[in-house]
Amino acid sequence: MRQLRLLISHALLSFVFPAVFYVSSVSAQIPGSPAPDFTLTDLHGSKVSLSGLRGNVVIMNFWATWCGPCKAEMPSLHNLYTEYKSKGLAVVAISIDATEKPVISFIEQKKLAFPVLIDKNKEVYFDSYAGMGLPETFIIDRKGIVIEKIMGEQEWDSPRMKERILKYLTGR
């Protein structure tokens, strides 16, 4: 009997409790949960934190230059940003590339206007947002709450997406 209790205790400690801790650390990515704050460096060397964008609706897009769908959606994300930034839309693209050089080259080539942050150690992507694939985007409301998690390439400047984002910006 004692051995059975020890076996059960060991199983709980090995499998159940780590899973509970993992789930609690990932729950912030569930719509309705607070978005985990972070501070990363942009391509100009300035520190940018998510909490510094509070008051805006934030589209936070994880991407990489080696990801074809990521690169394909960037021009439409730029178009959405330039159209709605005066209404309180902030866009932050977080690159998980290992080096800045290809990121800088891509941003300059596409003339993207929104801030691009570097997460070369992938700490924000994996540890704070439990990244699962690229592109991966979180829409965060003006109070810092995750509204949506979107996987895969989007046509950000499509009428359907504009309507959705405008709804978040106007609170309707």
Backbone as JSON Lines, residues from 0, in Angstrom:
{"i":0,"aa":"M","n":[0.82,-1.18,0.0],"ca":[0.0,0.0,0.0],"c":[0.87,1.26,0.0]}
{"i":1,"aa":"R","n":[1.92,1.22,0.82],"ca":[2.82,2.37,0.9],"c":[3.47,2.64,-0.46]}
{"i":2,"aa":"Q","n":[3.86,1.56,-1.13],"ca":[4.47,1.71,-2.45],"c":[3.49,2.31,-3.45]}
{"i":3,"aa":"L","n":[2.24,1.93,-3.36],"ca":[1.22,2.47,-4.25],"c":[1.05,3.98,-4.01]}
{"i":4,"aa":"R","n":[1.03,4.4,-2.74],"ca":[0.92,5.83,-2.42],"c":[2.13,6.6,-2.95]}
{"i":5,"aa":"L","n":[3.3,6.03,-2.8],"ca":[4.51,6.67,-3.3],"c":[4.47,6.79,-4.82]}
{"i":6,"aa":"L","n":[4.0,5.76,-5.47],"ca":[3.89,5.76,-6.92],"c":[2.9,6.83,-7.39]}
{"i":7,"aa":"I","n":[1.76,6.93,-6.73],"ca":[0.77,7.95,-7.07],"c":[1.32,9.35,-6.81]}
{"i":8,"aa":"S","n":[1.98,9.53,-5.67],"ca":[2.58,10.83,-5.36],"c":[3.61,11.23,-6.4]}
{"i":9,"aa":"H","n":[4.43,10.27,-6.78],"ca":[5.44,10.54,-7.79],"c":[4.8,10.92,-9.13]}
{"i":10,"aa":"A","n":[3.74,10.21,-9.49],"ca":[3.04,10.51,-10.74],"c":[2.45,11.92,-10.7]}
{"i":11,"aa":"L","n":[1.84,12.27,-9.58],"ca":[1.27,13.62,-9.45],"c":[2.34,14.69,-9.57]}
{"i":12,"aa":"L","n":[3.44,14.5,-8.89],"ca":[4.51,15.49,-8.92],"c":[5.17,15.57,-10.3]}
{"i":13,"aa":"S","n":[5.25,14.44,-10.98],"ca":[5.93,14.41,-12.28],"c":[5.08,14.89,-13.44]}
{"i":14,"aa":"F","n":[3.78,14.64,-13.38],"ca":[2.95,14.91,-14.55],"c":[1.86,15.94,-14.31]}
{"i":15,"aa":"V","n":[1.13,15.82,-13.25],"ca":[-0.03,16.69,-13.05],"c":[0.4,18.09,-12.64]}
{"i":16,"aa":"F","n":[1.21,18.24,-11.62],"ca":[1.56,19.57,-11.14],"c":[2.31,20.4,-12.18]}
{"i":17,"aa":"P","n":[3.3,19.85,-12.9],"ca":[3.93,20.66,-13.95],"c":[2.92,21.12,-15.0]}
{"i":18,"aa":"A","n":[1.97,20.27,-15.32],"ca":[0.95,20.66,-16.3],"c":[0.11,21.81,-15.78]}
{"i":19,"aa":"V","n":[-0.22,21.8,-14.5],"ca":[-1.0,22.9,-13.92],"c":[-0.2,24.19,-14.0]}
{"i":20,"aa":"F","n":[1.08,24.15,-13.67],"ca":[1.89,25.37,-13.74],"c":[2.04,25.84,-15.18]}
{"i":21,"aa":"Y","n":[2.19,24.91,-16.12],"ca":[2.31,25.3,-17.52],"c":[1.03,25.97,-17.99]}
{"i":22,"aa":"V","n":[-0.12,25.4,-17.67],"ca":[-1.39,25.98,-18.09],"c":[-1.56,27.37,-17.51]}
{"i":23,"aa":"S","n":[-1.2,27.57,-16.24],"ca":[-1.38,28.89,-15.65],"c":[-0.47,29.92,-16.3]}
{"i":24,"aa":"S","n":[0.72,29.53,-16.76],"ca":[1.6,30.49,-17.41],"c":[1.14,30.81,-18.82]}
{"i":25,"aa":"V","n":[0.37,29.93,-19.43],"ca":[-0.09,30.14,-20.79],"c":[-1.47,30.79,-20.83]}
{"i":26,"aa":"S","n":[-2.18,30.8,-19.72],"ca":[-3.56,31.28,-19.72],"c":[-3.68,32.74,-20.13]}
{"i":27,"aa":"A","n":[-2.62,33.51,-20.04],"ca":[-2.67,34.92,-20.42],"c":[-2.92,35.09,-21.92]}
{"i":28,"aa":"Q","n":[-2.73,34.05,-22.71],"ca":[-2.96,34.16,-24.14],"c":[-4.41,33.83,-24.52]}
{"i":29,"aa":"I","n":[-5.2,33.46,-23.55],"ca":[-6.59,33.15,-23.8],"c":[-7.37,34.46,-23.89]}
{"i":30,"aa":"P","n":[-8.17,34.64,-24.93],"ca":[-8.96,35.87,-25.02],"c":[-9.72,36.13,-23.72]}
{"i":31,"aa":"G","n":[-9.64,37.38,-23.26],"ca":[-10.25,37.77,-22.0],"c":[-9.25,37.87,-20.87]}
{"i":32,"aa":"S","n":[-8.02,37.4,-21.1],"ca":[-6.97,37.46,-20.09],"c":[-6.04,38.65,-20.35]}
{"i":33,"aa":"P","n":[-5.39,39.16,-19.3],"ca":[-4.43,40.26,-19.5],"c":[-3.26,39.81,-20.38]}
{"i":34,"aa":"A","n":[-2.84,40.69,-21.27],"ca":[-1.68,40.4,-22.12],"c":[-0.41,40.59,-21.28]}
{"i":35,"aa":"P","n":[0.48,39.6,-21.24],"ca":[1.71,39.75,-20.47],"c":[2.54,40.93,-20.98]}
{"i":36,"aa":"D","n":[2.99,41.76,-20.07],"ca":[3.82,42.9,-20.45],"c":[5.24,42.42,-20.76]}
{"i":37,"aa":"F","n":[5.94,43.19,-21.54],"ca":[7.32,42.9,-21.9],"c":[7.97,44.2,-22.35]}
{"i":38,"aa":"T","n":[9.27,44.19,-22.42],"ca":[10.03,45.29,-23.0],"c":[11.05,44.68,-23.95]}
{"i":39,"aa":"L","n":[11.03,45.17,-25.2],"ca":[11.99,44.73,-26.21],"c":[12.59,45.96,-26.88]}
{"i":40,"aa":"T","n":[13.64,45.75,-27.63],"ca":[14.32,46.83,-28.35],"c":[13.83,46.87,-29.79]}
{"i":41,"aa":"D","n":[13.6,48.1,-30.29],"ca":[13.21,48.24,-31.7],"c":[14.46,48.33,-32.57]}
{"i":42,"aa":"L","n":[14.28,48.52,-33.85],"ca":[15.4,48.53,-34.79],"c":[16.27,49.77,-34.67]}
{"i":43,"aa":"H","n":[15.81,50.75,-33.89],"ca":[16.6,51.98,-33.67],"c":[17.29,51.96,-32.31]}
{"i":44,"aa":"G","n":[17.15,50.86,-31.57],"ca":[17.79,50.73,-30.27],"c":[16.95,51.25,-29.11]}
{"i":45,"aa":"S","n":[15.73,51.68,-29.36],"ca":[14.86,52.19,-28.3],"c":[14.1,51.04,-27.64]}
{"i":46,"aa":"K","n":[13.87,51.17,-26.35],"ca":[13.09,50.17,-25.62],"c":[11.61,50.48,-25.79]}
{"i":47,"aa":"V","n":[10.84,49.44,-26.07],"ca":[9.39,49.56,-26.24],"c":[8.74,48.5,-25.36]}
{"i":48,"aa":"S","n":[7.75,48.94,-24.56],"ca":[7.02,47.97,-23.73],"c":[5.56,47.94,-24.16]}
{"i":49,"aa":"L","n":[4.95,46.79,-23.97],"ca":[3.54,46.65,-24.3],"c":[2.7,47.59,-23.44]}
{"i":50,"aa":"S","n":[3.03,47.71,-22.17],"ca":[2.26,48.58,-21.29],"c":[2.32,50.04,-21.73]}
{"i":51,"aa":"G","n":[3.36,50.43,-22.43],"ca":[3.48,51.79,-22.95],"c":[2.49,52.08,-24.07]}
{"i":52,"aa":"L","n":[1.88,51.05,-24.62],"ca":[0.9,51.2,-25.7],"c":[-0.54,51.19,-25.18]}
{"i":53,"aa":"R","n":[-0.69,51.05,-23.85],"ca":[-2.03,51.02,-23.25],"c":[-2.8,52.25,-23.66]}
{"i":54,"aa":"G","n":[-4.08,52.08,-23.91],"ca":[-4.92,53.17,-24.41],"c":[-5.18,53.03,-25.9]}
{"i":55,"aa":"N","n":[-4.4,52.19,-26.56],"ca":[-4.58,51.87,-27.98],"c":[-5.09,50.44,-28.11]}
{"i":56,"aa":"V","n":[-5.72,50.15,-29.23],"ca":[-5.95,48.76,-29.61],"c":[-4.65,48.33,-30.27]}
{"i":57,"aa":"V","n":[-4.08,47.23,-29.82],"ca":[-2.76,46.8,-30.3],"c":[-2.89,45.51,-31.1]}
{"i":58,"aa":"I","n":[-2.31,45.53,-32.28],"ca":[-2.12,44.3,-33.05],"c":[-0.65,43.94,-32.87]}
{"i":59,"aa":"M","n":[-0.42,42.83,-32.17],"ca":[0.94,42.37,-31.89],"c":[1.19,41.12,-32.72]}
{"i":60,"aa":"N","n":[2.08,41.25,-33.68],"ca":[2.31,40.21,-34.68],"c":[3.7,39.61,-34.52]}
{"i":61,"aa":"F","n":[3.76,38.31,-34.23],"ca":[5.04,37.6,-34.18],"c":[5.33,37.07,-35.58]}
{"i":62,"aa":"W","n":[6.57,37.29,-36.04],"ca":[6.93,36.93,-37.4],"c":[8.43,36.71,-37.52]}
{"i":63,"aa":"A","n":[8.9,36.32,-38.71],"ca":[10.32,36.17,-39.01],"c":[10.53,36.34,-40.51]}
{"i":64,"aa":"T","n":[11.72,36.76,-40.88],"ca":[12.0,36.98,-42.3],"c":[12.08,35.67,-43.08]}
{"i":65,"aa":"W","n":[12.33,34.56,-42.41],"ca":[12.39,33.26,-43.08],"c":[11.0,32.62,-43.23]}
{"i":66,"aa":"C","n":[9.98,33.31,-42.8],"ca":[8.6,32.82,-42.86],"c":[7.87,33.5,-44.01]}
{"i":67,"aa":"G","n":[7.62,32.76,-45.08],"ca":[6.95,33.31,-46.26],"c":[5.6,33.95,-45.97]}
{"i":68,"aa":"P","n":[4.68,33.25,-45.27],"ca":[3.38,33.86,-44.97],"c":[3.51,35.14,-44.12]}
{"i":69,"aa":"C","n":[4.52,35.17,-43.25],"ca":[4.74,36.38,-42.42],"c":[5.06,37.57,-43.31]}
{"i":70,"aa":"K","n":[5.99,37.35,-44.23],"ca":[6.4,38.44,-45.12],"c":[5.25,38.84,-46.04]}
{"i":71,"aa":"A","n":[4.45,37.88,-46.46],"ca":[3.35,38.16,-47.38],"c":[2.28,39.06,-46.75]}
{"i":72,"aa":"E","n":[2.05,38.91,-45.44],"ca":[0.99,39.69,-44.81],"c":[1.43,41.09,-44.36]}
{"i":73,"aa":"M","n":[2.71,41.35,-44.35],"ca":[3.21,42.64,-43.84],"c":[2.69,43.86,-44.61]}
{"i":74,"aa":"P","n":[2.64,43.86,-45.94],"ca":[2.11,45.05,-46.62],"c":[0.65,45.35,-46.25]}
{"i":75,"aa":"S","n":[-0.17,44.33,-46.09],"ca":[-1.57,44.59,-45.7],"c":[-1.67,45.07,-44.26]}
{"i":76,"aa":"L","n":[-0.78,44.6,-43.4],"ca":[-0.73,45.09,-42.02],"c":[-0.31,46.55,-41.99]}
{"i":77,"aa":"H","n":[0.65,46.91,-42.84],"ca":[1.08,48.3,-42.98],"c":[-0.1,49.18,-43.43]}
{"i":78,"aa":"N","n":[-0.86,48.71,-44.43],"ca":[-2.01,49.48,-44.92],"c":[-3.05,49.7,-43.83]}
{"i":79,"aa":"L","n":[-3.35,48.66,-43.07],"ca":[-4.32,48.78,-41.98],"c":[-3.82,49.79,-40.94]}
{"i":80,"aa":"Y","n":[-2.55,49.68,-40.59],"ca":[-1.96,50.59,-39.6],"c":[-2.04,52.04,-40.06]}
{"i":81,"aa":"T","n":[-1.63,52.33,-41.29],"ca":[-1.65,53.72,-41.75],"c":[-3.06,54.28,-41.83]}
{"i":82,"aa":"E","n":[-4.04,53.41,-42.1],"ca":[-5.42,53.89,-42.18],"c":[-6.04,54.16,-40.81]}
{"i":83,"aa":"Y","n":[-5.68,53.36,-39.79],"ca":[-6.36,53.45,-38.5],"c":[-5.49,53.94,-37.34]}
{"i":84,"aa":"K","n":[-4.24,54.27,-37.56],"ca":[-3.4,54.71,-36.43],"c":[-3.94,55.98,-35.79]}
{"i":85,"aa":"S","n":[-4.55,56.86,-36.55],"ca":[-5.1,58.09,-35.96],"c":[-6.36,57.81,-35.13]}
{"i":86,"aa":"K","n":[-6.92,56.62,-35.25],"ca":[-8.1,56.23,-34.47],"c":[-7.72,55.43,-33.22]}
{"i":87,"aa":"G","n":[-6.41,55.27,-32.99],"ca":[-5.96,54.56,-31.8],"c":[-5.48,53.15,-32.03]}
{"i":88,"aa":"L","n":[-5.1,52.81,-33.26],"ca":[-4.55,51.49,-33.54],"c":[-3.03,51.55,-33.46]}
{"i":89,"aa":"A","n":[-2.46,50.64,-32.69],"ca":[-1.01,50.48,-32.63],"c":[-0.69,49.09,-33.2]}
{"i":90,"aa":"V","n":[0.33,49.01,-34.01],"ca":[0.8,47.73,-34.54],"c":[2.24,47.56,-34.09]}
{"i":91,"aa":"V","n":[2.54,46.39,-33.57],"ca":[3.9,46.05,-33.17],"c":[4.22,44.7,-33.79]}
{"i":92,"aa":"A","n":[5.22,44.68,-34.65],"ca":[5.69,43.43,-35.24],"c":[6.91,42.98,-34.44]}
{"i":93,"aa":"I","n":[6.86,41.76,-33.94],"ca":[7.95,41.24,-33.12],"c":[8.64,40.13,-33.9]}
{"i":94,"aa":"S","n":[9.85,40.43,-34.35],"ca":[10.63,39.47,-35.12],"c":[11.34,38.51,-34.19]}
{"i":95,"aa":"I","n":[11.29,37.22,-34.54],"ca":[12.04,36.23,-33.77],"c":[13.3,35.79,-34.54]}
{"i":96,"aa":"D","n":[13.7,36.59,-35.53],"ca":[14.95,36.3,-36.25],"c":[16.12,36.34,-35.27]}
{"i":97,"aa":"A","n":[17.15,35.55,-35.54],"ca":[18.33,35.49,-34.68],"c":[19.21,36.73,-34.79]}
{"i":98,"aa":"T","n":[19.14,37.43,-35.94],"ca":[19.93,38.64,-36.13],"c":[19.04,39.74,-36.73]}
{"i":99,"aa":"E","n":[19.47,40.97,-36.55],"ca":[18.68,42.11,-37.01],"c":[18.84,42.42,-38.49]}
{"i":100,"aa":"K","n":[19.97,42.05,-39.09],"ca":[20.27,42.46,-40.46],"c":[19.17,42.11,-41.47]}
{"i":101,"aa":"P","n":[18.68,40.87,-41.53],"ca":[17.62,40.58,-42.51],"c":[16.31,41.32,-42.19]}
{"i":102,"aa":"V","n":[16.07,41.57,-40.92],"ca":[14.86,42.3,-40.52],"c":[14.93,43.73,-41.02]}
{"i":103,"aa":"I","n":[16.06,44.38,-40.78],"ca":[16.24,45.77,-41.22],"c":[16.1,45.86,-42.74]}
{"i":104,"aa":"S","n":[16.72,44.93,-43.44],"ca":[16.65,44.92,-44.9],"c":[15.2,44.79,-45.39]}
{"i":105,"aa":"F","n":[14.45,43.86,-44.79],"ca":[13.06,43.65,-45.19],"c":[12.21,44.88,-44.89]}
{"i":106,"aa":"I","n":[12.35,45.45,-43.72],"ca":[11.55,46.62,-43.31],"c":[11.84,47.8,-44.22]}
{"i":107,"aa":"E","n":[13.1,48.02,-44.54],"ca":[13.46,49.12,-45.44],"c":[12.92,48.88,-46.84]}
{"i":108,"aa":"Q","n":[13.01,47.66,-47.32],"ca":[12.53,47.32,-48.67],"c":[11.02,47.54,-48.78]}
{"i":109,"aa":"K","n":[10.26,47.14,-47.76],"ca":[8.8,47.25,-47.79],"c":[8.3,48.61,-47.27]}
{"i":110,"aa":"K","n":[9.22,49.42,-46.71],"ca":[8.87,50.73,-46.17],"c":[7.72,50.65,-45.15]}
{"i":111,"aa":"L","n":[7.88,49.74,-44.2],"ca":[6.86,49.54,-43.18],"c":[6.96,50.64,-42.11]}
{"i":112,"aa":"A","n":[5.8,51.18,-41.72],"ca":[5.77,52.34,-40.83],"c":[5.62,51.98,-39.35]}
{"i":113,"aa":"F","n":[5.17,50.8,-39.03],"ca":[4.94,50.47,-37.62],"c":[6.23,49.99,-36.96]}
{"i":114,"aa":"P","n":[6.28,50.04,-35.61],"ca":[7.48,49.59,-34.9],"c":[7.74,48.09,-35.07]}
{"i":115,"aa":"V","n":[8.99,47.76,-35.24],"ca":[9.42,46.37,-35.33],"c":[10.38,46.14,-34.18]}
{"i":116,"aa":"L","n":[10.04,45.16,-33.35],"ca":[10.85,44.82,-32.18],"c":[11.57,43.51,-32.43]}
{"i":117,"aa":"I","n":[12.67,43.32,-31.73],"ca":[13.49,42.13,-31.9],"c":[13.43,41.26,-30.65]}
{"i":118,"aa":"D","n":[13.06,39.99,-30.84],"ca":[13.02,39.0,-29.77],"c":[13.92,37.84,-30.16]}
{"i":119,"aa":"K","n":[15.22,38.14,-30.36],"ca":[16.13,37.14,-30.92],"c":[16.3,35.91,-30.04]}
{"i":120,"aa":"N","n":[16.09,36.05,-28.73],"ca":[16.15,34.88,-27.84],"c":[14.8,34.18,-27.73]}
{"i":121,"aa":"K","n":[13.8,34.75,-28.36],"ca":[12.44,34.19,-28.41],"c":[11.81,34.04,-27.03]}
{"i":122,"aa":"E","n":[12.25,34.84,-26.08],"ca":[11.72,34.76,-24.71],"c":[10.28,35.24,-24.64]}
{"i":123,"aa":"V","n":[9.98,36.36,-25.29],"ca":[8.61,36.86,-25.27],"c":[7.71,35.89,-26.04]}
{"i":124,"aa":"Y","n":[8.17,35.46,-27.19],"ca":[7.37,34.58,-28.05],"c":[7.04,33.26,-27.35]}
{"i":125,"aa":"F","n":[8.05,32.58,-26.82],"ca":[7.8,31.28,-26.22],"c":[7.39,31.37,-24.75]}
{"i":126,"aa":"D","n":[8.11,32.15,-23.95],"ca":[7.85,32.16,-22.51],"c":[6.6,32.94,-22.13]}
{"i":127,"aa":"S","n":[6.4,34.11,-22.74],"ca":[5.25,34.94,-22.36],"c":[3.99,34.64,-23.17]}
{"i":128,"aa":"Y","n":[4.17,34.27,-24.44],"ca":[3.01,34.09,-25.32],"c":[2.87,32.67,-25.87]}
{"i":129,"aa":"A","n":[3.68,31.74,-25.39],"ca":[3.56,30.33,-25.76],"c":[3.39,30.14,-27.26]}
{"i":130,"aa":"G","n":[4.3,30.75,-28.03],"ca":[4.22,30.71,-29.49],"c":[4.06,29.3,-30.03]}
{"i":131,"aa":"M","n":[3.2,29.21,-31.05],"ca":[2.9,27.89,-31.62],"c":[3.18,27.82,-33.12]}
{"i":132,"aa":"G","n":[3.4,28.94,-33.78],"ca":[3.64,28.94,-35.21],"c":[3.6,30.37,-35.73]}
{"i":133,"aa":"L","n":[4.17,30.55,-36.88],"ca":[4.24,31.9,-37.45],"c":[3.45,31.98,-38.74]}
{"i":134,"aa":"P","n":[2.89,33.13,-39.05],"ca":[2.71,34.27,-38.15],"c":[1.64,33.98,-37.09]}
{"i":135,"aa":"E","n":[1.82,34.62,-35.96],"ca":[0.88,34.49,-34.85],"c":[0.62,35.89,-34.33]}
{"i":136,"aa":"T","n":[-0.65,36.25,-34.21],"ca":[-1.02,37.63,-33.89],"c":[-1.99,37.67,-32.72]}
{"i":137,"aa":"F","n":[-1.77,38.64,-31.84],"ca":[-2.67,38.89,-30.73],"c":[-3.25,40.28,-30.9]}
{"i":138,"aa":"I","n":[-4.56,40.39,-30.73],"ca":[-5.2,41.7,-30.72],"c":[-5.54,41.99,-29.27]}
{"i":139,"aa":"I","n":[-5.1,43.14,-28.8],"ca":[-5.19,43.52,-27.4],"c":[-6.0,44.81,-27.3]}
{"i":140,"aa":"D","n":[-6.97,44.84,-26.38],"ca":[-7.82,46.03,-26.26],"c":[-7.11,47.18,-25.55]}
{"i":141,"aa":"R","n":[-7.78,48.29,-25.44],"ca":[-7.2,49.51,-24.87],"c":[-6.8,49.36,-23.4]}
{"i":142,"aa":"K","n":[-7.36,48.37,-22.73],"ca":[-7.04,48.13,-21.31],"c":[-5.97,47.07,-21.11]}
{"i":143,"aa":"G","n":[-5.46,46.5,-22.2],"ca":[-4.41,45.5,-22.09],"c":[-4.92,44.07,-21.99]}
{"i":144,"aa":"I","n":[-6.15,43.84,-22.43],"ca":[-6.74,42.5,-22.39],"c":[-6.69,41.88,-23.79]}
{"i":145,"aa":"V","n":[-6.29,40.61,-23.87],"ca":[-6.26,39.91,-25.16],"c":[-7.7,39.74,-25.65]}
{"i":146,"aa":"I","n":[-7.97,40.24,-26.86],"ca":[-9.29,40.1,-27.48],"c":[-9.31,38.86,-28.37]}
{"i":147,"aa":"E","n":[-8.25,38.7,-29.15],"ca":[-8.18,37.59,-30.1],"c":[-6.75,37.1,-30.23]}
{"i":148,"aa":"K","n":[-6.65,35.81,-30.55],"ca":[-5.38,35.21,-30.97],"c":[-5.64,34.67,-32.36]}
{"i":149,"aa":"I","n":[-4.83,35.1,-33.33],"ca":[-5.04,34.71,-34.72],"c":[-3.8,33.98,-35.22]}
{"i":150,"aa":"M","n":[-4.0,32.77,-35.72],"ca":[-2.9,31.98,-36.27],"c":[-2.93,32.09,-37.79]}
{"i":151,"aa":"G","n":[-1.77,32.23,-38.39],"ca":[-1.66,32.19,-39.84],"c":[-1.76,33.55,-40.5]}
{"i":152,"aa":"E","n":[-1.48,33.52,-41.79],"ca":[-1.46,34.73,-42.62],"c":[-2.86,35.32,-42.74]}
{"i":153,"aa":"Q","n":[-2.92,36.67,-42.68],"ca":[-4.19,37.4,-42.81],"c":[-4.07,38.46,-43.89]}
{"i":154,"aa":"E","n":[-5.2,38.81,-44.43],"ca":[-5.28,39.97,-45.34],"c":[-5.83,41.1,-44.47]}
{"i":155,"aa":"W","n":[-4.9,41.8,-43.81],"ca":[-5.27,42.77,-42.78],"c":[-6.06,43.96,-43.31]}
{"i":156,"aa":"D","n":[-5.9,44.29,-44.57],"ca":[-6.62,45.44,-45.11],"c":[-7.87,45.04,-45.9]}
{"i":157,"aa":"S","n":[-8.34,43.81,-45.7],"ca":[-9.58,43.37,-46.36],"c":[-10.77,44.06,-45.69]}
{"i":158,"aa":"P","n":[-11.88,44.22,-46.4],"ca":[-13.06,44.84,-45.79],"c":[-13.52,44.12,-44.52]}
{"i":159,"aa":"R","n":[-13.47,42.81,-44.52],"ca":[-13.88,42.04,-43.34],"c":[-13.01,42.34,-42.13]}
{"i":160,"aa":"M","n":[-11.68,42.4,-42.34],"ca":[-10.77,42.66,-41.23],"c":[-10.87,44.11,-40.78]}
{"i":161,"aa":"K","n":[-11.01,45.03,-41.72],"ca":[-11.17,46.44,-41.35],"c":[-12.4,46.64,-40.48]}
{"i":162,"aa":"E","n":[-13.48,45.98,-40.84],"ca":[-14.72,46.09,-40.07],"c":[-14.5,45.56,-38.65]}
{"i":163,"aa":"R","n":[-13.81,44.47,-38.54],"ca":[-13.52,43.85,-37.24],"c":[-12.67,44.78,-36.37]}
{"i":164,"aa":"I","n":[-11.61,45.32,-36.96],"ca":[-10.71,46.2,-36.2],"c":[-11.42,47.5,-35.83]}
{"i":165,"aa":"L","n":[-12.2,48.05,-36.74],"ca":[-12.95,49.27,-36.46],"c":[-13.91,49.05,-35.29]}
{"i":166,"aa":"K","n":[-14.5,47.87,-35.21],"ca":[-15.39,47.53,-34.09],"c":[-14.61,47.61,-32.77]}
{"i":167,"aa":"Y","n":[-13.4,47.1,-32.76],"ca":[-12.58,47.16,-31.54],"c":[-12.18,48.59,-31.2]}
{"i":168,"aa":"L","n":[-11.9,49.38,-32.24],"ca":[-11.49,50.77,-32.01],"c":[-12.62,51.64,-31.49]}
{"i":169,"aa":"T","n":[-13.83,51.36,-31.94],"ca":[-14.97,52.19,-31.53],"c":[-15.7,51.62,-30.3]}
{"i":170,"aa":"G","n":[-15.35,50.39,-29.92],"ca":[-15.98,49.78,-28.75],"c":[-17.38,49.25,-29.01]}
{"i":171,"aa":"R","n":[-17.75,49.07,-30.26],"ca":[-19.1,48.56,-30.58],"c":[-19.09,47.1,-30.92]}
